[in-house]
Structures are given as C-alpha cells and as structure tokens.
Amino acid sequence: GENVEQHPSTLSVQEGDSAVIKCTYSDSASNYFPWYKQELGKRPQLIIDIRSNVGEKKDQRIAVTLNKTAKHFSLHITETQPEDSAVYFCAASESRFNKFYFGSGTKLNVKP
Amino acid sequence: GAVVSQHPSWVICKSGTSVKIECRSLDFQATTMFWYRQFPKQSLMLMATSNEGSKATYEQGVEKDKFLINHASLTLSTLTVTSAHPEDSSFYICSAYMETQYFGPGTRLLVL
C-alpha cells in the first residue's frame, strides 16, 4: 500500500517568513495530492490540492509543487501570519479508489 | 458548498454500551464516505470506506464486528461502536467524497 512521509513534524517561523512542508510517497500510481489544515479540535480543511498532470499550483500565499519522478510534493506558505498556525497534513491518493493516505502532520507555529 | 455534518459532536458512555455516530453530506450526494480515527496529536487513521448500498471495506486491523458501518443513502453514513470500552475513546471523523474528501467536524467519544 501507499506510504506517505511528512517532514518536519514541527515548524516555527517568524510572522512574515515563508514555511515549507515536504512529503514523499511510495506508490507511483498515486495521482492526487491534497493538503489539509487542521486547527485544534476542528475538522481538517482542504487548503490546496494538485493532480499529477501538473507540477505546480498556486493560490494566493499558498503553493504546492509536485515532482513525480522523485515522488515528493511540498507545501509553500509565504508571508506567514499567526492565523496560519495549525497542523498541516499532506495526503496521496489514487483516483480509482479515492482513499487518502495521510502524512503524520506538521505543527506550524507562526510567532508574531 | 460541500458541507459535511456529524452528530453527536461528543458523547460520554459507560463501558459495554453501543454508540452510533451519524455523518451527513448536507448539500451534495456522496457515494463514498470514509471513517477515520484520530488520537491526540496524531494523524488521521483510516478505519473503513463506506459505499452507498454495499458493505463497507475495513482497513487491516479494524474489527468490523466492533465498528459497524451502514451507508443507507447517498447523504448518510453511520458508524456504530458496539460494546464500547475505554480503549475505544477517541476522536472519530468522517468524510464524504466529491472530487476530494470533505470532512465532518468530528465526534469525541469518551468511554468510562
């Protein structure tokens, strides 16, 4: 089955700095990669996703890059704000089954 | 759009009793729903895939007789924790699939 590894487990940045979270996956059949943000005690919220037919996707301060050859993808947050503080999860999925395999999560702390 | 509700949001029960958790997609139809379990400061662990009109598919290590799943309609899936014990205490989250997974707010279960 698919194995998704996520690094780092915790990340502290100063407000205004950039944050990068990296994930690797093992199954070359995976073709969909969503990122979720989860605040304490709340539901995971989809923040951005990318499919395997593109290498990069951007939405305002958030971007995701995908390297299919190396089987890794990354989340980039620019101009971080305190409200970006949360746990971020990456996931990998093969569209035939719609199952998501989640990474272990990254706790992002943005210091004002 | 793509709102998923879950009920109840929290429940306390005595050991040996059964607890039913409902997951509803409010503004879309979902042929597939998923049930996850999340321990404090950990990732989402997929328990089972629930398909409307058919039997659920359980992940390895998940007892299907203990965690009964019913997907009676395109907008409702239920998880019943049978004969609950303290080790079943956890945060249970469902998701509904429509091009991606949209999560419910979760149910916190405490078994005394």
Chai-1 contact restraints between the chains, C-beta under 6 A:
chainA,res_idxA,chainB,res_idxB,connection_type,confidence,min_distance_angstrom,max_distance_angstrom,comment,restraint_id
A,P34,B,T100,contact,1.0,0.0,6.0,A-B,restraint_1
A,R43,B,F103,contact,1.0,0.0,6.0,A-B,restraint_2
A,R43,B,P105,contact,1.0,0.0,6.0,A-B,restraint_3
A,R43,B,G106,contact,1.0,0.0,6.0,A-B,restraint_4
A,P44,B,F103,contact,1.0,0.0,6.0,A-B,restraint_5
A,L46,B,T100,contact,1.0,0.0,6.0,A-B,restraint_6
A,N98,B,T32,contact,1.0,0.0,6.0,A-B,restraint_7
A,N98,B,Y97,contact,1.0,0.0,6.0,A-B,restraint_8
A,F100,B,Q101,contact,1.0,0.0,6.0,A-B,restraint_9
A,F102,B,S43,contact,1.0,0.0,6.0,A-B,restraint_10
A,F102,B,L44,contact,1.0,0.0,6.0,A-B,restraint_11
A,S104,B,S43,contact,1.0,0.0,6.0,A-B,restraint_12
A,G105,B,S43,contact,1.0,0.0,6.0,A-B,restraint_13
